[in-house]
Amino acid sequence: MHDPFEVRMQFLGLIRKLNASQQSIQKVVGFALKYFSRCGEDLWECIIEECQKGSINHRINILYFLDSLCETSLLAKAHQLLEQSSSSTKQVNDGLYVDYVSRDLTQIVECVVPVGRQGLPNLPSTKQILENWRTKRIIEPQKVDEVLSLLSSRDSAPDTTSTSAAPSAAKSEPHLSRGEIFKRIEEDRERHKRLRERRWVQAQPHSGPALPSYSTSTLASFLPLSDTENAELALDIEFENEWEATSDWNEDDVEATAEESELCHPHLKRKGFTNDEDGEQEMDIDLS
């Protein structure tokens, strides 16, 4: 297939059938990367057009497709850099579609999460993807912060027109059918499962063996860095994961710490508690 028009039409057919399954996403990702060198700009215009006019459910599918497309694009870039290190070939494709996503990030998010009640179902998933891009440095963190602040400003902005514009807004915003609602539930379940699987994938050092092309086991977000930068990046991501999964310090933690302390130091026996003048409890410890 060499005709750009045929490539565009076939890509439109694929992206309009896009759903939350990885098989569907990877099929469109593979097609987009295959024809990037000849029709990359045209294919990106197709993505933006579908993101603008598609249903609210289809738009979030496109965003998850872009998430996979960015990672695979960076994997391809890393593979190209490794090949160039062993030969004198010239780099051509830079960051592939990542540059387009970074350039039009605000426009994409505004399409996926439109203002009003219509965009609310896509808001949590969109924030998750943006935070994932920021943490893994897929998109420049400062640019992601700007878009996240834009979404947060919608929540904090006073709803002064809600009472006057409620009837017209209810008429203009399309309602999802029962079948679309159940389909959205199933697709959200599939997407959240995928996010949980990918959450604990850590950075791999680039000094090791060459990365396979379009590999799904290694995160594409980690571009070739120095050994120091690579180690710091892996530690940052591991810290973020642990921090998000850890609850605040509470009474249960105090009791667990005391029990572990008694197990580690059995010669320290607790005799009892007494109250001092300030009302605080003191513990008598037998050091014999």
C-alpha positions in Angstrom: 0.0 0.0 0.0 1.7 3.2 -1.2 -1.2 5.6 -1.8 -1.5 8.0 1.1 -5.2 8.3 0.5 -5.6 4.5 0.9 -3.4 4.6 4.1 -5.6 7.3 5.5 -8.9 5.5 4.8 -7.6 2.2 6.2 -6.4 4.0 9.3 -9.7 5.7 9.8 -11.4 2.3 9.6 -9.1 0.9 12.3 -9.4 3.8 14.7 -13.2 4.0 14.4 -13.3 0.3 15.5 -11.0 1.0 18.4 -12.0 -0.4 21.8 -10.4 -1.0 25.2 -8.8 -4.3 24.4 -5.0 -4.5 24.0 -5.4 -6.4 20.7 -7.4 -3.6 19.2 -5.0 -0.9 20.5 -1.9 -2.7 19.4 -3.3 -3.2 15.9 -3.8 0.5 15.4 -0.5 1.3 17.1 1.4 -1.0 14.7 -0.3 0.5 11.6 0.4 4.0 12.8 4.1 3.3 13.3 4.4 1.3 10.1 3.3 4.3 7.9 4.8 7.1 10.1 7.6 7.9 7.8 5.3 8.5 4.8 2.0 9.5 6.3 2.7 10.4 9.9 1.3 13.9 9.7 -1.9 12.8 7.9 -2.5 9.9 10.4 -2.1 12.4 13.3 -4.7 14.6 11.7 -7.0 11.6 11.6 -6.5 11.0 15.3 -7.3 14.6 16.1 -10.4 14.6 13.9 -11.8 11.4 15.5 -11.0 12.7 19.0 -13.0 15.8 18.2 -16.1 14.2 16.7 -16.2 10.8 18.4 -18.5 9.8 21.3 -17.3 10.4 24.8 -16.5 6.7 25.2 -14.6 6.6 22.0 -12.5 9.6 23.0 -11.2 7.9 26.1 -10.3 4.8 24.0 -8.3 7.1 21.7 -6.5 8.6 24.8 -5.5 5.1 25.9 -4.4 4.3 22.4 -2.2 7.4 22.5 -0.7 6.2 25.8 0.3 2.9 24.1 1.4 4.7 21.0 3.7 7.0 22.9 5.4 4.2 24.8 5.8 2.1 21.6 7.2 5.1 19.8 9.8 5.7 22.4 10.7 2.0 22.3 11.2 2.3 18.6 13.3 5.4 19.2 15.5 3.6 21.8 15.9 0.7 19.4 17.0 3.1 16.6 19.5 4.8 18.9 21.0 1.4 19.8 21.3 0.5 16.1 22.9 3.8 15.4 25.5 3.3 18.1 26.7 0.2 16.2 26.5 1.8 12.7 26.8 5.1 11.0 23.1 5.5 10.1 21.4 8.8 10.6 18.5 9.3 12.9 15.3 10.3 11.1 12.2 9.9 13.2 13.1 11.6 16.5 10.3 10.9 19.0 7.8 9.7 16.4 4.2 10.4 17.6 5.4 11.6 21.0 6.2 15.0 19.6 2.7 15.3 18.2 1.1 14.4 21.5 3.3 16.9 23.4 2.5 19.6 20.9 -1.3 19.1 20.9 -1.7 17.8 24.5 -4.0 20.6 25.6 -6.3 20.2 22.5 -6.4 16.4 23.1 -7.4 16.7 26.7 -10.0 19.3 26.0 -11.6 16.9 23.5 -11.4 13.9 25.8 -12.7 15.8 28.8 -15.1 18.5 27.5 -16.4 21.2 29.8 -19.6 20.2 31.6 -21.2 17.0 32.8 -20.5 15.2 29.5 -16.7 15.1 30.3 -17.0 13.9 33.9 -16.8 10.1 33.1 -13.4 10.6 31.4 -11.9 12.9 34.0 -10.4 10.3 36.4 -8.9 8.2 33.7 -7.5 11.2 31.9 -5.8 12.4 35.1 -4.3 8.9 35.6 -2.8 8.8 32.2 -1.4 12.3 32.5 0.2 11.5 35.9 1.6 8.4 34.4 3.2 10.4 31.6 4.6 12.9 34.0 6.0 10.2 36.4 7.6 8.2 33.6 8.8 11.4 31.7 7.0 10.4 28.5 5.8 14.0 28.2 7.7 17.0 29.7 6.4 17.2 33.3 5.9 21.0 33.1 3.6 20.6 30.2 1.6 17.9 31.9 1.4 20.0 35.1 -0.2 22.8 33.0 -2.9 20.5 31.6 -3.5 19.0 35.1 -3.9 22.5 36.5 -6.4 23.2 33.8 -8.5 20.2 34.7 -8.2 21.1 38.4 -9.4 24.6 37.7 -12.6 23.2 36.4 -13.4 21.5 39.7 -12.5 24.6 41.8 -14.2 27.2 39.5 -17.6 28.5 40.8 -20.5 27.1 38.8 -22.3 30.5 38.3 -24.1 29.4 35.2 -25.4 26.1 36.4 -28.8 27.3 37.4 -29.5 29.5 34.3 -28.0 27.1 31.7 -29.1 23.8 33.2 -32.1 23.3 30.9 -30.2 24.1 27.7 -27.2 22.1 28.8 -29.4 19.0 29.5 -30.7 19.3 25.9 -27.4 19.8 24.2 -25.4 17.0 26.0 -26.2 13.6 24.6 -27.2 10.8 27.0 -25.6 7.4 26.9 -27.9 4.5 26.2 -28.1 1.5 28.5 -26.0 -0.6 26.2 -23.3 2.1 26.0 -23.2 2.4 29.8 -22.6 -1.3 30.2 -20.0 -1.3 27.5 -18.3 1.6 29.2 -18.2 -0.4 32.5 -16.6 -3.4 30.8 -14.0 -1.2 29.0 -13.2 0.7 32.2 -12.6 -2.7 33.9 -10.2 -3.7 31.2 -8.3 -0.4 31.2 -7.9 -0.3 35.0 -6.6 -3.9 34.9 -4.0 -2.8 32.4 -3.0 0.2 34.4 -2.4 -2.0 37.5 -0.3 -4.4 35.5 1.9 -1.6 34.2 2.2 0.3 37.4 5.1 -1.8 38.8 7.2 -2.1 35.7 10.5 -0.4 36.5 13.2 1.1 34.4 15.8 -1.1 32.8 19.4 -0.1 32.5 20.4 0.8 28.9 23.9 -0.5 29.4 22.6 -4.0 29.1 21.5 -6.0 26.0 19.7 -4.2 23.1 16.0 -3.6 23.6 13.7 -5.6 21.3 11.6 -3.6 18.9 8.0 -3.0 20.0 8.6 -4.9 23.3 5.8 -4.8 25.8 7.8 -6.0 28.8 10.1 -2.9 29.0 8.7 0.5 29.4 9.2 2.7 26.4 9.2 5.8 28.5 12.8 5.5 29.6 15.0 7.1 26.9 18.7 6.3 26.8 20.1 8.2 29.8 23.4 8.2 31.6 23.8 5.5 34.3 23.3 8.1 37.1 20.2 9.5 35.5 18.8 6.1 34.8 19.3 5.0 38.4 17.8 8.1 39.8 14.7 7.8 37.5 14.1 4.2 38.6 14.3 5.2 42.3 11.9 8.1 41.7 9.3 5.9 40.1 9.7 3.2 42.8 9.3 5.9 45.5 6.2 7.3 43.9 4.6 3.9 43.7 5.4 3.1 47.4 4.3 6.6 48.5 0.9 6.2 46.8 0.3 2.8 48.3 1.3 3.8 51.9 -1.4 5.0 54.3 -0.9 7.7 56.9 0.7 6.9 60.3 -2.0 5.8 62.7 -2.6 3.8 65.9 -2.4 0.5 64.1 1.1 1.4 63.0 2.1 2.2 66.6 0.8 -1.1 67.9 2.5 -3.0 65.1 5.8 -1.3 65.8 5.5 -2.1 69.5 4.8 -5.8 68.8 7.7 -6.0 66.4 9.9 -4.3 69.0 9.0 -6.9 71.6 9.7 -9.7 69.2 13.1 -8.3 68.2 14.0 -7.5 71.9 12.4 -10.2 74.0 14.6 -9.2 77.1 12.7 -5.9 77.2 9.5 -6.6 79.1 6.7 -4.2 79.5 5.6 -3.9 83.1 2.9 -1.2 82.8 2.0 2.3 82.2 1.9 5.3 84.5 0.6 8.8 83.8 2.9 11.8 84.5 1.8 15.3 85.4 1.2 16.3 81.8 -1.1 13.4 81.2 1.3 11.5 79.0 1.9 7.8 79.5 5.3 6.4 80.6 6.4 2.8 80.2 8.5 1.0 82.8 11.0 -1.3 81.1 13.0 -4.1 82.8 16.6 -3.9 81.6 17.8 -6.8 83.8 
